[in-house]
Amino acid sequence: MKVLYGRVIDAVADEALENGMVVVDGERIVYVGERGGYPVSDSDEVFETEDGTIMPGFIDAHAHLVGSESVHRTGDSPYELLLTTVRDLQDLVDAGITGVRDMSAFGSSLKKAIEAGNIVGPRIMPGGRVMSISSGHCDFDPLMSREDVNRRDLTGCLVDGPEECYRMTRQQFREGAQFIKICATGGVSSAIDDFNDIEFSPEEIRVIVEEAARHNTYVTAHCTGTAGAKEAIKNGVMCIEHGVILDEECVQLMAEKNIPLVTTLSVSLGIADMKGLPEHMMKKAAKLGDSSKRSFELAHRYGIRVALGTDYSNSPNTPFREIGKEFYSLTRCGYSNMEAIKAGTINGAYLMKSDHEFGSVEAGKLADLVIVKGNPLEDIMLLAHADHIGMVMIGGDVKKNCL
Ligand SMILES: [Zn+2]
């Protein structure tokens, strides 16, 4: 057995348990409670933390594990990018990430390799490639044929008309997807569209939603503008990503239908904080940073379930070892440290359809745990860098230990 002593944040209670104890037997947690509340023997492996905090492993609910943020524009082959990604996974684990909801061509293969024990990485829920209309958010190079995009792109694919929506949704499931993501609006980084554009017809969205339902799963939507988000929700989409410009009517609709919202705030607020941008970009970035904050303040007011996502890609601006900055970014929108912690643990597990298995520190659950040096309820920035993560355990296996 493994015995962990320290402060416990279980992601269920609203307060930490001081002087607590967590016992792990095999891959599962068998005890969480007061120190001394469970019998230990000399053969047990003990993790004693000095002012450390035992927490559920972190979950990034919005990732594209493809080795680089600019896959469309680099000369690297998919094989090279896949190998880079394998290395990147180690950085994720070092930063305390034990679960990822991925949207890329690699997710399913990475998941299999991790589960087989061939490589080290977090649990992955693969969503396959992101579906976009031609001219939409994933259409980065209008000079490339649609066929070439669909053959070569590792994060997105282009579909037009209900028939193609059927086919491509089934293709994603064929390649191992466990949920589907579409682009229901344009994007900030798009090559062609405006971020307020509504993308996909109602019929196209319904086809994808119905096909996903037959596979017993849900569709999530990239949404920057609020009009496209409302269209997506009205046609059955069950989760919203980014939510940069959501108005009150949209958030109200989300509350009525119990639709979660996934953050990518470090990126959206980070651009606004960047120095040396050209004047016009700075204005746009500042505006979008402000509206992102407003969207999440609204979500907070309406009690929307918020899960942490990052869109990080291990680029110099988005290093995986600092992926925990997203906890801090959410607290900038009026969320408490504890609310941010739940967003980055149990709420992520909910979106991975696994909150009954992991995402909290409870007896019976899989032992996906981290030990943080210090108290993140006092300083949320302790979660922001891999250097402060003393121990990482996935399914009872210690993947990092520098306590
Ligand atoms: Zn993304």
Residues whose N, C-alpha, C, O or C-beta is under 5 A from the ligand:
A	BS01	ZN	D311
